[in-house]
Amino acid sequence: MALKHAQSGEVIDLRPLGDKLQERKTYALVKTDEFEAVRLIIAKGDEIPSHKVTGQITLLCLEGQVSIEVPDSTISLSKDDWVYLEGSELHSVRAHEDSALLLTIMLK
């Protein structure tokens, strides 16, 4: 069953999932013509291969620890860390612990 997207004014609980993190999957919280917000779940040791997204993105680490490889550097994120990446910037994401991130993509 697909999860429904948030409606305008609807409160979404983004508190850490703790022990339930391993049971959860990535899902879109909302998608409009202008932006998309996703709760991104990455298991320890997994990697999202190098790719780029047309629009600017932000990543907020809700729990866990990840590293983001961008050209010429590595960005480390732990709980409550936030990063902005320019549109079309090549990057990959590797989880060093079971991790949940809030991904926001600006589509326009």
Buried (B, 14 or more C-beta within 10 A) or exposed (E): EEEEBBEEEEEEEBEEBEEEBEEEEEEBBBBEEEBBBBBBBBEBEEEBEEEEBEBBBBBBBBBBBBBBBBEEEEBEBEBEBEBEBEEEBEBBBBBBBBBBBBBBBBBE
